[in-house]
Amino acid sequence: MRKKLAIILMLVLILFVASACDIDRIRGIQVFNMDYLEKYEDVLNAMFEYEWTLLSAEESVQTFKDRPQRLTAWTIEYHDGNGDVRHFVFNNRSDGHIFGFPYQVVWYLTPTSHISDYYKEHFFAAYMEGIPLGRPGFVYVNMVSVHHVPGSPTQEYRRLLGTPEGAVRLSQITPANVFDMAPVFLWFRVSLGEYDGPDRQGFEEDVKRRVEAMIESMNQYTNNRLTARITLSYCERIYLHDGSREHVWYYIQGERVFIEGRFSAYVFESHRGVFW
């Protein structure tokens, strides 16, 4: 009798779920049913070295390009390489989409991550204090694998992000070692306000010296592994005293380089044989 009752209850549950999905289809809601927690369990274990806690699993309806979508989001708590508590949130929107799991790992490190915040607070704010800055000025972290070029190494790297072998070891990452843990780079923009003093050239040279002192300090902090693009310019369309629109410093793995073309491509190539 109990077995029959259990079967009946199971059938009722299946019918209820099916009817709910039918209602969603009638309402024009796109439904994502894949259990990413189960699908990526081995990847999550690699990312967090088995030391992670599921805090929540929440369903919601969101709108993308005027179309409602029902999806599930999971929140995982873990400790990073410094022992600080972090939260990684991912959802099951679609693997083949720009919002798929590998992309969500990429965007977790960019651009409003704790890594960016650390460099803003401990370097940018400290060395640029007192300088009349305009807007926009920013400090971002960029993970270059976000660029989509079919058949390129970046595409292979994105695929590997969804495997235990290619997973980013988030539990090991710190602001100091992040450049060794993934193909990322810092992007600083020092955006000056309009200068109305008597010595604009002297003012700009002073800011350059501060930027170079900041770079040296960051390079020491990262054990000479800094990878960054730093630009200095005026917020308004005002040229520097030497006639250039901006001054740029490029660093890859602690060395200053001179780049023509897309900097992220050079950063990615510098990791060839490491991540793919």
Buried (B, 14 or more C-beta within 10 A) or exposed (E): EEEEEEEEEEEEEEEEEEEEBEEBEEEEBBEBEBEBBEBBEEBBBBBBEEEBEEEEEEEEEEEEEEEBBBBBBBBBBBBBBEEEEBEBEBBBBBBEEEBBBBBBBBBBBBBEBBBBEBBBEBBBEEBBEEBBBBEEBBBBBBBBBBBEEEEBBBBEBBEBBBEBEBBBBBBBBBBBBBBBBBBBBBBBBBBBBEBEEEEBEEBBEEBBEBBBEBBEBBBEBBEEBBBBBBBBBBBEEBEBBEEEEEBBBBBBBBEEBEEEEEBBBBBBEBBEEEBB
